[in-house]
Amino acid sequence: MLPVDTHVHRVAGRLGLIAPGTGAEKAHRELARLVPPSRVLEFHIQLIRHGRSTCRARRPNCHHCPLLELCPTGGKQRGTILRSNR
């Protein structure tokens, strides 16, 4: 069972693992297909950790994100913290 809380849902959406507007039930099914059963707990914990520390709902810290180059929405979120070119 792969729980989909607010952090998992937000990070998965921003990474393009689930389509925009996907509800929690459908997100659960789609993510469960992507993650091997032996990795579900690790995946869940890491997405929560990433969602709390870096890919926050408000002011995501894209500058410090290790997934920035893989993220289709990286740096495009409203309130994103990016490095200044000054």
Protein Blocks (a to p, Z undefined) as FASTA:
>chain_A
ZZddfklmmmmmmnopacehiafklmmmmmmmmpcfklmmmmmmmmmmmmmmmmgfbhpa
fklpcklmmmmkgokaghiacddfZZ
